[in-house]
Amino acid sequence: MPMKMQIQAMTSASQALDLYDVLDCKSIAAHIKKEFDLRHGGGWQCVVGSNFGCFFTHSKGTFIYFTLETLNFLIFKGAASP
């Protein structure tokens, strides 16, 4: 993911943590997904939590994984399997 988009992802996550309880991972993820859909077109996915597994295909240059406070954030734009 380009640096500018990475900064937007972390800023959006920080804003979501200010708006929602840290245990409300679903609302935090929905906030971030909606923000990315508005800014960068539809098809974004967001997973938030302290413990999760995942398996997916993402579009090149659209993936970020980071930790903020006690939560892990995974944001990506989905892609069709090759």
N, C-alpha and C positions, 0 to 999 in steps of 0.2 A: 504494500500500500504506500502511495506517495506520502512524503513527510507532512504536507499540508493536511491531507486527509487523516493521517494518524493523530495530529494535534486536534482536529475536529472530533475524532472518536473519543479521545481522552477528555476533552472539554464537555462533550455531550454526556459522557458517563459521570463526570463530576457534577454536572447540573442535575442529572437524574438522582444522584445520591442526596442532593440537597432537597429534592422534591418528595422523595419516597423513603420509607423505612428501609434500612439495609436488608431486612428479611423479605421484603417484597420484590424478589428478583424478577417476577413476571412483569410487573409494572415498569421496573427499571429497563428491562430489555425492550419492552414495547415502546418506551419513550425514545430510546436510542434508534431503534429500527425506523420509527416514523420520521425522525430527524434526518436519517440517511436517505430514506425514500424521497423526502422533499428536496434535499440538496443534490442528490446524485441519481435520481430516477429509481423506479421500483425494483424489487427483487432482492433487497438486502435482508439478511438474517442476523439475529443477535441472540447469543446465549450468555446468561449471567448466572453465576453461582459460585459456591466454594468447592464443589466436587461434582464433576460431570465428565462423561466420555462422549466422543462424537466421531462421526465418520461422514464425510461429504466431499463434493467436488465444488471448487470455487473458481470464479473467473480470475484470470491472471491479474495481479496487482490490486486485489480487493480484499486482502486478508489481513487481520490484525488480532493478536492475542496479547493481553496485558492484565496486570493486577493493580487494583486501586482499593485502598483500605483492606478489607478482608475478602473482597470478591474478585473473581476472575471474569474477564470479559473477552468474548470471541465474537468478532463482527466480520461478515464476509458477504459477498454477492454470489448467489448461487449460479451454477453453470450446468449444462447438460453433460452427462458422462460421455467420454470419447468412444 
